């Protein structure tokens, strides 16, 4: 399954030959992350294409994040008379991560937490 994830992520990112080894590691990590999120009664195979696509999107997001480097997460930067502001939509990497998590969400276990409740 990892080979399929790598192939999809390469297509999404147009990874260079120099990036292939990193992408392989990122794809394996994405597969492990998503597998850990699945409900106990669900396997990666049960999810079918959704799992493959979500893992490829996560791997692609991670690779794109390394390309963007320190600039990712910066909303506003000013140097003298020059000011740069990030768009409201966020970065491509963030968008891919959100899309991946939405895609795999139906197969994941729910979580429940109390916020701000005094004991």
VENGIBEL-V494469 format. One line per field, one symbol per residue. phi: phi as a letter, one per 40 degrees, with the letter a starting at -180 (. if undefined). psi: psi as a letter, one per 20 degrees, with the letter a starting at -180 (. if undefined). burial: # if it has 16 or more other ideal C-beta (glycine too) atoms within 10 Angstrom, else .. A space follows every 10 residues. Layout:
BEGIN
phi = ???
psi = ???
burial = ???
END
This chain:
BEGIN
phi = .ccccccccc ccbfdccccc cccccccccc ccdccccccc cbbdcccgcc cccccccccc ccccccccfc ccgccabbbg ccbbbccccg cccccccccc ccccdccccc baacbgccc
psi = hhhhgggghg ghilprhhig gghgghgggg ggghhhiqqh jprhhhhchg gggggggggg ggghhhhhci hpiphpppoc ippppqqhia rggggggggg hhhigiiqqr qpqppkpp.
burial = ...###.### .##.#...#. ..##.##..# #.##...#.. .#.#..#..# ########## #####..... .#........ .......... ###..##..# ..##..#... .........
END
